[in-house]
Amino acid sequence: MRRRNFIILLGGMAAAWSLVVHAQQSATPVVGYLSFTSPDERPTLVAAFRQGLEQAGYVVGRNVAIEYRSAGGSYERLPLLAAELVNMPVAVIAATGGEASGRAAKAATSQIPIVFTSGSDAVKGGLVASLNRPGGNVTGVSLLGYELDAKRLQLLRELVPRALTIGVLMNSKSPGISPALPVMKTAADANGQKLIILDAGTDADLETIFASLRSRGVEALLVTTNPFYEGRRNNIVALAKRHSVPVVYPWREYAAVGV
């Protein structure tokens, strides 16, 4: 299933939970949209979210409102923004842009329903007790983006067999990356690959890292899933073209940019 369809599903789930909360209230329900990145950076996903609400019978401006809170790429801001939504209060929180958004929302309330999307294992990340029975006030979709990085390394080995030094573009502040790295290292060892970790959390980092790929001996690049990267996929694809490096991306949207 395409990731956009997951976001549509998220919108529908958020609407369903708000119906439960507001079944006996006449006021227009408010959905809190908590995101690591700005909605402007990922307009197609925001549009899909609103589409999901509409499919559940909720139309913005008619019978539902959305309060957007964006951390602007700063993990440290998420707890404060989640608290703002709880204090309003909103009927339901849609926590998007990775595990950190869901964690912040969960820490802020045990009463308001929370629907999350996460690129990592939601159980290991402490968001839910299990995937089939999440329990509590939290549910959502786990895309398992980090868990697939080992497979992406294997694809790189098959597609570019001579490229044995692989750069791994990652954001060390992302909660899901640390447990994924040992798995990636094991996969790389099995493939005969050497990994070079490239930590980038700002636009300046991206420019510097791509400019240094050749001097560091990087022969191919693996871009890990991260909301910051996804909001800058146009720039990342352009940098990869400029520096002529083969890349495996986590989502189809990157490839679509390069078409």
PyMOL commands that set and color helices and strands:
alter all, ss='L'
color gray80, all
select helices_A, chain A and resi 3-21+39-41+43-55+75-87+99-108+146-159+177-191+203-212+227-231+233-242+252-258
alter helices_A, ss='H'
color red, helices_A
select strands_A, chain A and resi 30-35+65-70+92-96+114-118+138-142+165-170+194-199+220-223+247-248
alter strands_A, ss='S'
color yellow, strands_A
deselect
rebuild
show_as cartoon
